[in-house]
Amino acid sequence: MMNPFVDMDNYDIRSKFQGISNVSDLASFLQISRKSLAYYSNKKFTERHYEVFEIPKKSGGTRIIEAPKDAIKLIQRKLAYAISLNYTPLNCVAGFAQGRGVTYGAKKHRKQREVLNFDLDNFFPSIFKSSATMITNS
């Protein structure tokens, strides 16, 4: 993952991220104004920040894609990058962990008699966009 921050190295990103305690700190960290942060985090405007389209599935039917527009994408990349610098997953975690994948996860179950594998149908559309919480100003 490439550093999406302008003029900040990994040490600065890590320490500034750990120091976030209110909305102003978060906006400053993301290199946007408080007004912009309020706009991009307001659930009333969610539809404006994503391009919605359908793509065909191999198995038939279509999949709905909600792709973030550039401003939201940059905010998400900055947060993902900062979290990746501040979080080390447990050894048992395989999914969405850098350097780990299906093979890493499968090795943990190599000598097991049975392994259950399942996929949650329509998982992402089932998550409410309003479930995110805003940091309160202190």
Phi, psi and omega in degrees: 000130181274148180293115181272359182271144177269128174062032173225132175267176185300323179297313179298317180298312182300312183289321179292323178297317179294338181270001180292124179228354179204178184298319180298318177299317180296315179299315179299316179300318181282354179064041174224167179283161175299323180298316178295318178299317178298318180296311184288340179259000180279119184296342178296333186254012183307316183299332181287338187265356183229141173264124182255129178206169181245146173232150181287143175270151177298326183275004183103162183078192181227159176244133178274127179250131174244093185268129180292142174286169191307315184295315179293320180300318179294318177299315180297320179295319178297315179295317179298319181294314180297318178297319180297331178281340185251359185230130173244117182292153175297159180300333182282350182274129179241320185285136176059028176247131184301131179082003180235152180197209184299315181297316178302313180293322182293325180300330180293339185247012189306317185258015179281146180291319180223147176226130178262129178234131178215161179232135179276117181292130179053043183301307186295318177296342182278350179274126180285132178294337181279002183283344178289144180248149181264141175292132180277148181283130179257000000 
